Amino acid sequence: MAAQATSVQSASPLSVEIVSPNLIDGVPGLEQKIQARIMNSSDHSIQDVMGYITMANLTRHMTVNLEDYNADKPVTIGKLEPRESKVIDLPIRLVYTGRYHLYVTVVSSEMPNIASSIAIPVTITSNSKLDIRAVTIVSVVVPSVLLLVSAGAFMITKWRPKSKAYPAKEI
């Protein structure tokens, strides 16, 4: 007789929802604050509550190392009383292009249950507003002008006539 694996899941008394923003669309370097409401739906207080950002890269099918995004530190909430909720701000700096799902997770050291919000979509695209022709012109013209100015200054100092010292005339 084969043993059947079972799991017992109980709903977490903690819940979390992202208050704002409801989506993020930007370019690399965008700094954003994620506002999340953490709630204790139980009839007892919960100690040592913390919330943190989790993000999945939809293009690469992997989770994201949030240390690169300055979002790897959880926000400590502390104690949540029965039916209490708190709003927290979680900073993130979006650095790489791609499509992501960002969600907030809440946990307490008192219980093994975790709760996560519904994900918000994040799209980070490269800055396509640059004019390639202008960038090329600047990258060629500026060094050329600097080279000409430097060469001119060198030539002036190299071939300037040497001043001759003449004895002073007596009057």
Secondary structure as UniProt FT lines:
FT   STRAND          14..20
FT   STRAND          24..26
FT   TURN            28..29
FT   STRAND          30..40
FT   STRAND          46..57
FT   TURN            58..61
FT   STRAND          62..63
FT   TURN            66..70
FT   STRAND          75..80
FT   TURN            82..83
FT   STRAND          85..94
FT   STRAND          98..108
FT   TURN            109..110
FT   STRAND          114..116
FT   STRAND          120..124
FT   TURN            128..129
FT   HELIX           132..159
//
